[in-house]
């Protein structure tokens, strides 16, 4: 394995690790917690997890 392949492997391993950690965090949140407002008068947690990512980058 050359240096470029090693760097790519390290980046991808870290990316997949971050996705695994994020998935674990989201799965640990209850429906009740997701329905709470982030701050008074602000969006609920469910918005940021399910709706917001679909609009990012547009």
MODELLER restraints for C-alpha pairs under 7 A, 6 or more apart:
rsr = mdl.restraints
at = mdl.atoms
rsr.add(forms.Gaussian(group=physical.xy_distance, feature=features.Distance(at['CA:34:A'], at['CA:44:A']), mean=6.40, stdev=0.5))
rsr.add(forms.Gaussian(group=physical.xy_distance, feature=features.Distance(at['CA:34:A'], at['CA:45:A']), mean=4.47, stdev=0.5))
rsr.add(forms.Gaussian(group=physical.xy_distance, feature=features.Distance(at['CA:34:A'], at['CA:46:A']), mean=4.91, stdev=0.5))
rsr.add(forms.Gaussian(group=physical.xy_distance, feature=features.Distance(at['CA:35:A'], at['CA:44:A']), mean=5.55, stdev=0.5))
rsr.add(forms.Gaussian(group=physical.xy_distance, feature=features.Distance(at['CA:35:A'], at['CA:45:A']), mean=6.12, stdev=0.5))
rsr.add(forms.Gaussian(group=physical.xy_distance, feature=features.Distance(at['CA:35:A'], at['CA:46:A']), mean=6.24, stdev=0.5))
rsr.add(forms.Gaussian(group=physical.xy_distance, feature=features.Distance(at['CA:36:A'], at['CA:44:A']), mean=5.45, stdev=0.5))
rsr.add(forms.Gaussian(group=physical.xy_distance, feature=features.Distance(at['CA:36:A'], at['CA:45:A']), mean=6.47, stdev=0.5))
rsr.add(forms.Gaussian(group=physical.xy_distance, feature=features.Distance(at['CA:37:A'], at['CA:43:A']), mean=5.60, stdev=0.5))
rsr.add(forms.Gaussian(group=physical.xy_distance, feature=features.Distance(at['CA:37:A'], at['CA:44:A']), mean=4.14, stdev=0.5))
rsr.add(forms.Gaussian(group=physical.xy_distance, feature=features.Distance(at['CA:37:A'], at['CA:45:A']), mean=6.50, stdev=0.5))
rsr.add(forms.Gaussian(group=physical.xy_distance, feature=features.Distance(at['CA:38:A'], at['CA:44:A']), mean=5.42, stdev=0.5))
rsr.add(forms.Gaussian(group=physical.xy_distance, feature=features.Distance(at['CA:38:A'], at['CA:45:A']), mean=6.12, stdev=0.5))
